[in-house]
Amino acid sequence: MLLQWLKSVFKQRYMANVTKNKKGDFKMKNNLCFDNRELSWLKFNERVLNEAGNPEVPLAERLSFAAIYQSNLDEFYMVRVGFLTDRQKINKDEKENKTDMTPKEQINAILKRTKELEVKKARIYEQLMGELEPQGIRLINFNKLSKEEGEGLEKYFNHHIAPFLSPMIISKQQSFLFFNNKTLYAIVLLQTAKGKTKIGVVPCENSVFKRLIEIPTRPGTFMLCEELILHFVYKLFAKHTISEKTVIRVTRNADIDTENFNDDNNDDNIDYRDMMGKLIKKRTRLNPVRVEITRDIDDKLKSEIAKYIGVSEKHIIKSGTPLDLSFGFLLQNYLREKTNLFYKKRTPRLTPELNMKESIIQQVQKKDVLLSYPFESIKPFLAMLHEAAEDESVVSIKLTLYRVAERSKIIETLIEAAENGKEVVVMVELRARFDEENNIEISRMLEDAGCRIIYGLGKYKVHSKLCLITKSTDEGFSYITQIGTGNYNEKTTKQYTDLSLLTANQEIGAEVAKVFNALLFGETIEETEHLLVAPKTMQNKIIALINDEINKALAGKSAYIGIKINSLTDKDIIDKMIEASKAGVHIDLIVRGICCLKPGIEGITDNINIISIVGRFLEHSRIYRFGTGDEEKIYISSADFMTRNTLKRVEVASPIYDEAVRSKIRHIFDVALSDNVKGKRMMSDGTYSDIITQGEKINSQEIFYQEAYDAEVNNESERKQIK
């Protein structure tokens, strides 16, 4: 009777908030609990911008956050606005599946919000520049120079900059100038003696002159090169009168279709790498999606710029800051001696779970080990890989590569293993966005060394992080497996929070072997018992795990879901989470970036709690938790809850069976969930607010680093006592 009553209540609550469409499918009324993917991402980037204005963040580090905000926004326009622009041409009435916005409506909303954020960015930038002055760093313009200083800069311009500039006038005779992506140009409206108007353009970047020009009489005082060029631009167009001028920067669509480019190509003799190389060259020539300017200009010049570049005037955005904020990293170099302006120095520590003086493989064969980056070092994994390259009993090493560091030790070790006669199979994903060229070069290096290379998997990108070491034993063979949440990139393991599982669990190893075998045949794995593997056995199993918690809640049992991911956009999973919330399942979501689900809506998502952490390190680890107590199931994964991950890529989530590792992951999740310094809580309207608490301040990333330091010290002390 109790179970029937609970089901009845659940159905009543659910039906009160849904309606049927023409197909008879249920749909949430008014999209109450959904947020648009693109607008949600802009909220994430605003949280990055907020760190640039956060007085509790060291001043020099705030320069980094300002630059990161801008580079994030650049990529967003190149990829997402580029994608929407293409979709608008293909099907202008197409609507996304959460807020029913068409491509045009989304683009307009993005442009409106970007212009609002520009105002905030300008305010924070002025605040930063003001706080830098007492530290001896200042950016200056001509209005604040003495006559002698102005004359000195004019001489500098005449001798060190002007000879290397290539000004041109756009006319019928010389009508074409291609504005390179994210390159600075001075642009002027010229008046001829006959009263006609023309546009003059001067590229402001080359390899000869510096971006920051120091004023000789004022150490630590700089002028930006493009501002110096713009000031003296009249010298370059001496026969004309300049009526308007500004610095501009064009952002171009970079959403090339690398996933399906070979579908129409039936020539088996064409090299996949060569085709990729040709395709990515197209990226530099794609259509513009945004034009930034530094000054208010009249409608005539704005119209001329829009017409010439090929954008709508609404895509021209006035910026209150320099158009390229990467010079902030240069300014940091002048502040290095002032350590109080930077974060406290932290370096990854060695895990106490492993002794680096002993065989890593033998230690992993005795127990599972979890490395937590950047708090713990990648060195144990590198040592294990090197050991495998030299171990005579190791027959093969198989690994998936998505993004990799330059001068990578991992690549060097794989080459060494191949030269030692091991079978080395490397799945190199050539379609990793903006890493395509680097991956093409790496694939050639590995292939030249005798490694067997797999290039992608048809329409599915391979995003999983898998390393499988196969050893020959007296019993036949055994596996050592590494499964991670982040890339095999030594650089980012010091900057991103990621998890790396080292295990000798043979059942997990056997399923990872099946994944590699499927890749070798150009296929995807169809069934799994332990792993969750997209595109065939991830989304459906996650939904099944959520259903398990729904059934527990309806039966009056304890039910819980805890998820830590970068993005949440998969509507099937979101709908199932809403169903779970309505059934009484408590859900904690730690979502760094895009989150299309709104919490706290009465009767719909009031059992869902969502926080986002933006801190010193980029949150990147993915953790899935289902259930409580002994029944709890825990996974780590390379996959976010996005349709592109769960249905359109090869992704892997690994179960965690070792109790010590399970305990460590619970601790990581619970501390992150309690973060009230860098954590922000999403409210029911989709905005983010500070987490107000009367207790101690919890900065999860600082806690994890301090724990790593303390564990290393305690471990060394224990070893000395044993000796």
C-alpha positions in Angstrom: 0.0 0.0 0.0 2.8 2.4 0.9 4.6 1.8 -2.4 1.4 2.4 -4.4 0.8 5.6 -2.5 4.3 6.9 -3.1 4.0 6.1 -6.8 0.6 7.9 -6.9 2.1 11.0 -5.3 5.1 10.9 -7.6 2.8 10.7 -10.7 0.6 13.6 -9.5 3.7 15.8 -8.9 5.1 14.9 -12.3 1.9 15.4 -14.3 1.3 18.8 -12.7 4.4 20.1 -14.5 4.2 18.5 -17.9 2.2 18.8 -21.0 1.9 16.7 -24.2 3.1 17.8 -27.6 1.6 16.8 -30.9 3.5 13.5 -30.9 2.1 12.6 -27.6 5.5 13.0 -25.8 5.6 14.6 -22.4 7.4 17.9 -22.2 8.1 20.1 -19.1 5.8 23.2 -19.0 7.5 26.5 -19.9 10.9 24.8 -19.8 11.0 25.8 -16.2 14.2 23.9 -15.3 16.2 24.2 -18.5 18.9 26.7 -19.4 20.3 27.3 -22.9 23.7 25.7 -23.4 25.4 28.8 -24.9 24.1 31.2 -22.3 25.1 28.8 -19.6 28.6 28.7 -20.9 28.8 32.5 -20.8 27.8 32.3 -17.1 30.8 30.0 -16.6 33.1 32.4 -18.3 31.7 35.3 -16.2 32.8 33.3 -13.2 36.3 33.2 -14.7 36.1 37.0 -15.2 35.0 37.4 -11.6 38.3 35.9 -10.5 40.1 38.6 -12.4 38.2 41.1 -10.2 38.4 39.1 -7.0 40.5 41.0 -4.4 41.3 37.8 -2.5 43.1 36.4 -5.6 46.8 37.6 -5.8 47.1 40.6 -8.1 49.4 39.1 -10.7 47.3 36.0 -10.9 44.2 38.1 -11.7 46.0 39.2 -14.9 45.9 35.5 -15.9 42.2 35.2 -15.3 41.5 38.2 -17.4 43.5 36.7 -20.3 41.9 33.3 -19.8 38.5 34.9 -19.9 39.3 36.5 -23.3 40.9 33.4 -24.8 37.9 31.3 -23.6 35.5 33.8 -25.3 37.6 33.7 -28.5 37.3 29.9 -28.7 33.6 30.1 -27.8 33.0 32.4 -30.8 35.2 30.4 -33.1 33.5 27.1 -32.2 30.0 27.6 -30.8 29.0 30.8 -32.6 30.6 29.4 -35.7 28.5 26.3 -35.4 25.3 28.2 -34.9 26.1 30.4 -37.9 26.4 27.3 -40.0 23.2 25.8 -38.6 21.4 29.0 -39.3 22.3 28.6 -43.0 21.3 25.0 -43.1 18.0 25.2 -41.2 17.1 28.6 -39.7 14.0 27.3 -38.0 15.8 24.5 -36.2 15.3 24.7 -32.4 17.6 23.3 -29.7 15.9 20.8 -27.4 15.8 22.6 -24.1 14.8 26.2 -24.5 13.4 26.0 -28.1 15.7 28.7 -29.3 16.6 28.9 -33.0 20.2 29.5 -34.1 19.4 33.2 -34.8 17.8 33.7 -31.4 20.8 32.1 -29.7 23.3 34.2 -31.7 21.4 37.4 -30.8 21.2 36.4 -27.1 25.0 35.6 -27.2 25.8 39.0 -28.7 23.6 40.9 -26.3 25.2 39.1 -23.3 28.7 39.5 -24.6 28.2 43.3 -24.9 27.0 43.4 -21.3 30.0 41.4 -20.2 32.3 43.8 -22.1 31.2 46.5 -19.7 32.1 44.4 -16.7 35.4 43.4 -18.2 36.3 47.0 -18.8 35.5 47.9 -15.2 37.6 45.0 -13.9 40.5 45.8 -16.3 40.6 49.5 -15.1 40.6 48.2 -11.5 43.5 45.8 -12.3 45.5 48.6 -14.0 44.9 50.9 -11.1 46.2 48.3 -8.6 49.3 47.7 -10.7 50.5 51.3 -10.5 51.6 51.1 -6.9 53.5 48.0 -7.9 55.5 50.0 -10.5 53.6 48.7 -13.6 51.6 51.1 -15.7 50.1 51.2 -19.2 50.0 54.8 -20.6 48.6 56.7 -23.5 49.8 59.8 -25.3 47.7 62.2 -23.3 49.8 61.4 -20.2 53.2 61.8 -21.8 55.5 64.8 -21.6 56.5 66.5 -24.8 60.0 65.0 -24.7 58.6 61.5 -24.1 56.2 61.9 -27.0 59.1 63.0 -29.3 61.1 60.0 -28.2 58.3 57.6 -29.0 57.8 59.3 -32.4 61.5 58.6 -33.2 61.0 55.0 -32.0 58.0 54.7 -34.3 59.9 56.2 -37.3 62.9 54.0 -37.0 61.8 50.7 -35.4 58.1 50.2 -36.4 57.1 52.2 -39.5 59.7 50.5 -41.8 58.1 47.1 -41.0 54.5 48.1 -41.5 52.5 47.4 -44.7 49.6 50.0 -44.9 47.1 49.7 -47.7 44.0 51.4 -48.9 41.0 49.4 -49.9 39.9 50.5 -53.3 38.6 49.2 -56.6 42.2 48.6 -57.7 43.2 47.0 -54.4 40.0 45.7 -53.0 41.0 42.5 -51.2 42.6 42.3 -47.8 42.1 39.2 -45.7 41.8 39.9 -42.0 43.6 37.0 -40.2 41.9 35.4 -37.2 42.5 37.2 -33.9 45.1 39.6 -35.5 45.2 43.3 -34.6 44.8 45.9 -37.3 44.6 49.7 -37.2 41.8 50.8 -39.5 41.0 54.4 -40.5 38.4 56.2 -42.5 40.2 58.4 -45.0 39.0 61.6 -46.7 40.5 62.3 -50.1 41.1 65.8 -51.5 38.1 65.3 -53.8 35.9 64.5 -50.8 35.7 60.8 -51.3 36.1 58.3 -48.5 38.3 55.2 -48.4 39.4 52.7 -45.8 43.0 52.4 -44.7 44.3 49.3 -43.0 47.6 48.6 -41.2 48.5 45.2 -39.7 49.8 45.8 -36.2 51.6 42.5 -35.6 54.8 40.9 -36.9 57.8 39.1 -35.5 60.0 42.3 -35.5 58.6 44.6 -32.8 57.4 44.0 -29.3 53.8 44.2 -28.1 54.8 46.2 -25.0 57.0 49.2 -25.6 58.6 50.6 -22.5 59.0 54.3 -22.0 62.7 54.9 -21.5 62.3 57.7 -18.9 59.8 55.7 -16.9 60.8 52.1 -16.1 57.8 49.8 -15.7 55.6 52.1 -17.9 54.5 50.8 -21.2 52.5 51.6 -24.3 50.9 48.9 -26.4 52.3 48.7 -29.9 48.9 48.9 -31.6 48.1 52.1 -29.7 51.5 53.6 -30.8 50.7 52.6 -34.4 47.2 54.1 -34.2 48.5 57.3 -32.8 51.0 57.8 -35.7 48.9 56.2 -38.4 48.5 59.6 -40.1 52.2 59.4 -41.1 51.4 56.3 -43.1 48.5 58.0 -45.0 50.1 61.5 -45.5 48.0 62.4 -48.6 44.7 61.8 -46.8 42.8 63.3 -43.9 41.8 60.8 -41.2 38.3 61.3 -39.8 37.9 58.1 -37.8 40.3 55.4 -36.5 40.2 52.3 -34.3 42.0 49.0 -33.7 40.0 46.0 -34.8 40.3 42.3 -34.3 38.3 39.7 -36.3 37.3 36.3 -34.9 36.6 33.6 -37.5 34.6 30.5 -37.5 36.8 27.5 -36.6 34.0 24.8 -36.6 35.4 22.7 -39.3 33.7 19.3 -39.7 36.6 16.9 -38.9 34.3 14.1 -38.0 32.6 13.4 -41.3 35.0 14.9 -43.8 35.9 11.5 -45.3 32.4 10.1 -45.6 32.1 11.2 -49.2 35.7 10.2 -50.1 35.9 6.8 -51.6 39.6 6.9 -52.5 41.3 4.3 -50.2 44.8 5.5 -51.4 44.4 9.0 -49.8 46.4 9.4 -46.6 44.1 10.2 -43.6 46.8 12.5 -42.1 47.2 14.4 -45.4 43.4 14.9 -45.7 43.3 16.2 -42.1 46.2 18.6 -42.8 44.4 20.0 -45.8 41.1 20.3 -43.9 42.5 22.2 -40.9 44.1 24.7 -43.3 40.6 25.8 -44.2 40.1 26.9 -40.7 42.1 30.1 -41.2 39.9 31.1 -44.1 36.4 30.5 -42.7 33.8 33.3 -42.3 34.0 35.9 -39.6 31.7 35.7 -36.6 32.8 38.7 -34.5 34.6 42.0 -35.0 36.0 43.8 -32.0 36.9 47.5 -32.0 38.6 49.7 -29.4 36.9 53.1 -30.1 33.5 54.4 -30.8 33.2 55.0 -34.5 30.5 56.7 -36.6 27.9 54.7 -38.4 29.6 55.2 -41.8 32.9 53.5 -40.8 31.0 50.8 -38.9 28.9 50.1 -41.9 31.9 50.0 -44.2 33.8 47.6 -41.9 30.8 45.3 -41.6 30.3 45.3 -45.4 33.9 44.8 -46.2 34.6 42.0 -43.7 31.2 40.3 -44.3 29.4 40.5 -41.0 26.2 42.1 -39.7 26.8 45.4 -37.8 25.4 43.7 -34.7 28.5 41.5 -34.7 30.7 44.5 -34.2 31.5 44.8 -30.5 33.0 47.8 -28.8 35.6 46.8 -26.2 36.7 48.9 -23.3 40.0 47.1 -23.0 42.9 46.2 -25.3 41.7 43.5 -27.8 44.4 41.0 -26.8 44.9 40.7 -23.1 47.7 38.2 -23.3 50.2 40.9 -22.6 49.2 40.3 -18.9 51.5 37.3 -18.9 54.3 39.6 -20.0 53.6 42.0 -17.2 53.8 39.2 -14.8 57.5 38.7 -15.7 58.2 42.2 -14.3 56.5 41.2 -11.0 58.2 37.9 -10.3 60.3 39.1 -7.4 57.1 40.2 -5.6 56.1 36.8 -4.5 53.1 38.1 -2.5 51.5 39.0 -5.8 51.4 35.4 -6.9 49.9 32.2 -5.5 52.0 30.3 -3.0 54.3 28.0 -4.9 52.9 24.5 -5.1 54.4 21.5 -6.9 52.8 18.0 -7.3 53.8 15.6 -4.6 54.6 11.9 -4.8 51.8 9.7 -3.6 52.6 7.8 -0.4 50.8 4.8 -1.9 53.9 4.0 -4.0 57.6 3.7 -3.4 59.4 5.1 -6.4 62.5 3.0 -5.6 60.6 -0.2 -6.2 58.8 -1.7 -9.2 55.6 0.3 -9.8 54.0 -2.6 -11.7 54.6 -5.0 -8.8 53.1 -2.6 -6.3 50.1 -2.0 -8.5 49.6 -5.8 -8.8 49.2 -5.8 -5.0 46.7 -2.9 -4.8 44.9 -0.3 -6.9 46.4 3.2 -6.7 44.6 6.5 -7.5 46.7 9.6 -8.5 45.0 12.9 -8.0 46.4 15.7 -10.2 47.8 18.3 -9.8 48.2 17.6 -6.1 49.9 14.3 -6.7 52.6 13.8 -9.4 52.3 12.0 -12.7 55.8 10.6 -12.1 54.5 7.2 -10.8 52.6 6.6 -14.1 55.6 7.7 -16.2 57.8 5.4 -14.2 55.4 2.5 -14.7 55.3 3.2 -18.4 59.1 3.3 -18.6 59.3 0.1 -16.6 57.0 -1.6 -19.0 59.1 -0.4 -22.0 62.1 -2.2 -20.5 60.4 -5.2 -18.9 61.1 -8.3 -20.9 57.8 -9.9 -19.8 55.8 -7.0 -21.2 54.5 -8.0 -24.6 52.5 -4.9 -25.6 51.5 -1.4 -24.6 48.3 0.2 -25.9 47.3 3.8 -25.3 44.8 6.4 -26.5 46.1 9.9 -27.2 43.8 12.9 -27.4 46.0 15.8 -26.4 49.7 15.5 -25.5 52.4 17.9 -24.3 55.2 19.1 -26.5 58.5 17.1 -25.9 56.4 14.5 -24.1 58.1 11.9 -22.0 55.2 9.6 -22.7 55.9 9.8 -26.4 59.6 9.2 -25.8 58.8 6.1 -23.7 56.4 4.7 -26.3 59.1 5.1 -28.9 61.6 3.4 -26.6 59.2 0.5 -26.0 58.7 0.0 -29.8 62.5 0.1 -30.3 62.8 -2.6 -27.5 60.6 -4.9 -29.6 57.3 -4.3 -27.8 54.1 -4.2 -29.7 53.0 -0.5 -29.2 49.5 0.4 -30.4 48.5 4.1 -30.2 45.1 5.5 -31.0 46.0 9.1 -32.0 42.9 11.2 -32.3 43.7 13.6 -35.2 40.5 15.5 -34.6 41.3 16.9 -31.2 40.2 20.5 -31.8 43.1 22.9 -32.2 45.6 20.0 -31.5 45.2 18.4 -34.9 48.5 19.6 -36.3 50.4 18.5 -33.2 48.8 15.1 -33.2 49.6 14.6 -36.9 53.3 15.2 -36.2 53.2 12.9 -33.2 51.6 10.2 -35.2 54.4 10.4 -37.7 57.0 10.2 -35.0 55.4 7.1 -33.5 54.9 5.4 -36.8 58.5 6.0 -37.8 59.6 4.3 -34.5 57.6 1.2 -35.4 54.4 1.9 -33.4 51.1 0.8 -34.8 48.9 3.9 -35.2 45.1 4.0 -35.3 43.6 7.3 -36.7 40.2 7.9 -35.1 37.1 5.9 -35.5 34.9 7.1 -38.4 32.2 9.4 -37.1 33.2 8.8 -33.4 36.1 10.8 -31.8 38.0 8.7 -29.3 38.2 10.7 -26.1 38.8 7.9 -23.6 42.0 7.9 -21.5 43.2 4.3 -21.6 46.6 2.6 -21.2 46.8 -1.2 -21.3 50.1 -3.1 -20.5 50.0 -6.8 -21.3 52.5 -9.1 -19.6 53.5 -12.6 -20.4 53.2 -14.8 -17.2 53.6 -18.5 -16.3 49.8 -18.7 -16.3 49.5 -17.0 -19.7 49.2 -13.2 -19.5 48.1 -10.4 -17.1 47.0 -6.8 -17.5 48.1 -3.6 -15.8 45.6 -0.9 -16.7 45.6 2.9 -16.3 42.2 4.7 -16.8 42.1 8.5 -16.4 39.8 11.5 -16.5 42.4 13.7 -18.2 44.9 13.7 -21.1 48.3 12.2 -21.2 49.8 15.6 -21.0 52.5 16.3 -18.4 51.9 20.0 -18.5 48.2 19.9 -17.8 48.6 17.5 -15.0 50.1 20.4 -13.1 47.2 22.7 -14.1 44.0 20.6 -14.2 42.4 18.5 -11.5 42.2 15.0 -12.8 42.2 11.4 -11.5 44.3 8.5 -12.8 43.6 4.9 -11.7 46.3 2.3 -11.8 44.9 -1.2 -11.4 45.8 -4.9 -11.9 42.1 -5.9 -11.8 42.0 -8.5 -14.6 38.3 -8.0 -15.3 38.8 -4.3 -16.0 41.9 -5.1 -18.0 40.0 -7.6 -20.1 37.3 -5.1 -21.0 39.8 -2.4 -21.8 41.5 -5.0 -24.1 38.1 -5.4 -25.8 37.8 -1.7 -26.3 41.2 -1.6 -28.0 40.4 -4.7 -30.1 37.2 -2.9 -31.3 39.2 0.2 -32.2 41.6 -1.9 -34.2 38.7 -3.2 -36.2 37.1 0.2 -36.6 34.2 -0.7 -34.3 32.7 0.2 -31.0 32.2 -2.2 -28.1 28.7 -3.5 -27.9 28.4 -5.0 -24.4 30.2 -4.5 -21.0 29.9 -5.9 -17.6 32.2 -3.5 -15.7 33.1 -0.4 -17.8 30.7 2.2 -19.1 31.8 2.7 -22.7 30.2 5.3 -25.1 28.7 5.3 -27.6 26.9 2.0 -26.9 27.0 1.3 -23.2 27.3 4.5 -21.3 24.2 6.7 -21.6 21.8 3.8 -21.2 23.7 2.4 -18.2 23.8 5.8 -16.5 20.1 6.1 -17.0 19.7 2.6 -15.5 21.8 3.6 -12.5 19.5 6.6 -12.0 16.5 4.4 -12.3 17.9 2.2 -9.5 18.0 5.2 -7.2 14.5 6.2 -8.2 13.2 2.8 -7.3 15.0 2.9 -4.0 13.4 6.3 -3.2 9.9 5.1 -4.2 10.4 2.1 -1.9 11.3 4.4 1.0 15.0 3.6 1.0 18.0 5.9 1.0 18.8 7.1 -2.5 21.6 9.4 -3.7 23.3 10.6 -6.8 26.5 12.6 -6.8 28.1 13.7 -10.1 31.2 15.8 -10.7 31.6 16.8 -14.4 32.6 19.7 -16.6 29.3 20.1 -18.5 25.7 18.9 -18.3 23.7 19.1 -21.5 22.5 15.5 -22.3 18.7 16.0 -22.2 17.9 12.3 -21.7 20.1 12.2 -18.6 18.7 15.6 -17.4 15.1 14.4 -17.8 16.0 11.3 -15.8 17.6 13.4 -13.1 14.4 15.5 -12.9 12.4 12.3 -12.6 14.7 11.2 -9.8 14.4 14.5 -8.0 10.6 14.3 -8.1 10.8 10.8 -6.7 12.8 12.1 -3.7 16.3 11.2 -4.7 18.8 13.7 -3.4 21.2 14.8 -6.1 24.5 16.8 -5.7 26.0 18.1 -8.9 29.4 19.7 -9.2 29.4 21.2 -12.7 32.3 23.4 -13.6 31.0 24.9 -16.8 27.8 24.4 -18.9 24.8 23.3 -16.9 21.4 23.2 -18.7 19.5 22.1 -15.6 18.2 24.5 -13.0 17.9 23.3 -9.4 15.5 24.3 -6.6 12.3 24.5 -8.7 9.4 23.4 -6.4 8.0 20.1 -7.3 10.5 19.5 -10.1 14.2 20.0 -9.1 13.9 20.9 -5.5 16.0 17.8 -4.5 18.9 18.9 -6.7 21.9 20.9 -5.5 24.3 22.4 -8.1 27.6 24.1 -7.4 30.5 25.2 -9.7 34.1 25.6 -8.7 36.4 28.1 -10.5 39.7 28.3 -8.8 43.5 28.3 -9.2 43.4 25.0 -11.1 40.9 24.0 -13.8 38.4 21.5 -12.5 38.5 18.6 -14.9 38.0 15.3 -13.1 34.7 13.4 -13.6 33.2 11.3 -10.8 29.9 9.4 -10.8 28.3 8.2 -7.5 25.1 6.2 -7.3 23.7 5.0 -4.0 24.8 5.0 -0.4 26.6 2.8 2.0 27.7 -0.7 0.9 25.5 -0.4 -2.2 27.2 2.7 -3.5 28.6 2.5 -7.0 31.5 4.8 -7.9 33.1 5.5 -11.3 35.7 7.9 -12.7 35.4 8.9 -16.4 36.7 10.9 -19.3 33.1 11.8 -20.2 30.9 14.7 -19.3 27.1 14.4 -19.4 26.9 15.8 -22.9 25.3 14.1 -25.9 28.6 14.5 -27.8 30.3 12.4 -25.1 27.6 9.9 -24.2 26.5 9.1 -27.8 29.0 10.5 -30.3 32.4 9.6 -28.9 34.3 6.7 -27.5 34.4 7.4 -23.8 35.1 5.1 -20.8 34.0 5.2 -17.2 35.7 2.8 -14.9 34.1 1.3 -11.7 36.1 1.7 -8.5 36.3 -1.5 -6.6 39.2 -1.0 -4.2 37.9 0.3 -0.9 40.9 2.6 -0.2 40.5 4.2 -3.6 36.7 4.5 -3.1 37.3 6.3 0.2 39.7 8.7 -1.4 37.3 9.5 -4.2 34.4 10.1 -1.7 36.7 12.5 0.2 37.6 14.4 -3.0 33.9 14.7 -3.9 32.7 15.7 -0.4 35.4 18.3 0.1 34.7 19.8 -3.4 31.0 19.9 -2.6 31.8 21.8 0.6 33.9 24.4 -1.1 32.6 27.8 0.0 35.5 29.9 -1.2 35.8 29.0 -4.9 32.4 27.2 -5.1 29.3 29.1 -6.3 25.8 27.7 -5.9 23.3 27.8 -8.8 20.0 29.3 -7.9 16.6 28.3 -9.3 16.8 31.2 -11.8 20.1 29.9 -13.2 22.3 32.6 -11.6 25.2 31.7 -9.3 25.7 33.0 -5.8 28.3 32.9 -3.1 27.9 30.0 -0.7 27.1 31.6 2.7 28.2 29.7 5.7 28.9 30.4 9.4 31.6 27.7 9.5 35.2 27.6 8.4 36.3 28.7 4.9 36.9 25.7 2.7 39.0 26.1 -0.4 39.0 22.5 -1.8 42.0 22.8 -4.0 44.2 24.3 -1.3 43.0 21.6 1.1 43.9 18.8 -1.4 47.4 20.3 -1.9 48.1 20.7 1.8 46.9 17.1 2.3 49.3 15.9 -0.4 52.2 17.8 1.2 51.3 16.4 4.7 51.0 12.8 3.3 54.4 13.0 1.7 56.0 14.3 4.9 54.3 11.7 7.0 55.3 8.9 4.6 59.0 9.9 4.6 58.9 10.0 8.4 57.4 6.5 8.6 60.0 5.1 6.2 62.8 6.6 8.2 61.4 5.0 11.4 61.2 1.6 9.6 64.9 1.9 8.6 
